[in-house]
């Protein structure tokens, strides 16, 4: 009989014990997956942050508050600087924006934003909150460049009577001769643009904006060149400081350069702390599984001393017995891993949330204690990384847990078979 | 095989167990020569050294002094790693408690030594079936040990012991856990397989040992009154 098959057959010799051990190992592997889910949630959040603002520096014309001044263009950044910024080292992406107040006769106003189609929709005065969610229609694509199209915030859409249902025929007429009482009017022709999408940002002013292609914005507002707001993304977070210095040197007194210190700090401290805690948790969970395996396999060797001695007496080499024994340990461990995985799929996300609240939140910086947990997305799904973790952890646990048992097998003399008579 | 040449030769074999300061001589200068084929019974009171002698002849233990030769092989000079293949090819074991693997069928138990010897699966199966037929259990091949009687389990163990056709079979109290009738049946079987190999049986049962070809009386680690032989 093949030793691997022999090990497989040995696995279920004591069914009660097998079930108990699998349950114990299942809990350990479940905890391992929970720690990984916490780590995954925080890292996913960090990745999202990094994709939007983490490595991105804001450049605003000094004193403009980021708004475009349509009259004298005094406070917008010169267009020529754009190429110089792109030429700086460690620049991964440059996203220019033009912003302008919407024309209105009432007290309410909205923000119109010109963006390069495909760039992030960043919400003015909440620049850190990028990529609002499209709730109807679509965003802007490269094919929209120069076209009279726009994506509107849900509150702005409600004001002008645009809904998801009438989106296919929705238009918005921009009349720059009308203006808010405190904002200059512009002598520009009216322009009607077609609304192709509605977005939601989660806060009132963020939902009162309109994004349109940068070229279209220039044409409507008569701004041939210049930039009111610029996002410069560094190639990596450790290059942010260097890029910030270079941008300050480049713009001098003409612009404010705002580095993403809060996001960088989050990545450096919070993500690092959670990673450390979850790694510690994973090590403890794996150690628990290894301890369970250790005692079980030691018990197995003790109970089967006569049998192992007999096998050696009738001609089995150590390799055969060890292969069978190790196979049993691996399969036992993997059975525990499967049990843990099933438990994780069933209740992983809520348990991860609770573990995060109890075990991680108290260690966070004060500003994240109340706000981070609701933002995180804890997943109960088993992704390939989680499966790989289980398989590797299961094998390592079996190897570590059965090491002493294997040593005893090697040292066991066939004479034991006789002495147990 | 030349029956004039002994299969087993022991010269001045001594086995001393030391536990702390106490020193127990289980075997005390045993000289012995056992020929090829036939059944030898080793008898003697408990603690006389019977099992120690069997272990040394079975290459499972080494003497403290003296030389042991089995099937032309000097066991004193054989390294530890070579003892397993030697046992596999030359010696079969029968135990008092049968020592079958409980979760394997009778057939699978008999196939184990054949697996260790490297036989192919079909050969193993075919040979194991033949051996079970030889010990009168062809219909019990698929049964597990707990589904067999004590006598049946011991017959499976005997089939396993002769699976690789060893020249020597060592049986340690093979009837110790069996009733008298079953014990006699097992002895007959051992006697039968001793027709073409050497079988050495350690036993307390004097009536059974009387049927052996040779009887070795052991007392206090020494052979007492020589070896009685029917040959």
Interface residues (C-beta under 8 A of the other chain):
Chain A: X1 X2 X9 X10 X13 X306 X307 X310 X311 X312 X313 X314 X315 X316 X317 X320 X413 X414 X415 X417 X418 X420 X421
Chain B: X51 X54 X55 X58 X60 X61 X84 X85 X87 X88 X89 X92 X93 X95 X96 X97 X99 X101 X102 X103 X104 X108 X111 X112 X113 X115 X116 X117 X160 X161 X164 X172 X173
